[in-house]
Amino acid sequence: MFSIEQLINFIEKKFGVAVELNAIGRETVILYHEELDEELISGDVLQILPNPVSFHTYI
């Protein structure tokens, strides 16, 4: 998992875009297996994930 600082560094190095810390939003979502799309997360992967799964995203 990336920290916000790691994300900023990655974006700056990979895409050459300067990002300000206050321009990044965070969200955490907890989803049960039956709420996940198997086209995104296969059944094989679901077997090894906890139920529910916690997803942390930066926007």
Secondary structure, DSSP 8 states (H G I E B T S, - for coil): ---HHHHHHHHHHHH-----GGG--EEEEEE-GGGS-TTTS-HHHHHHS-SSEEEEEE-
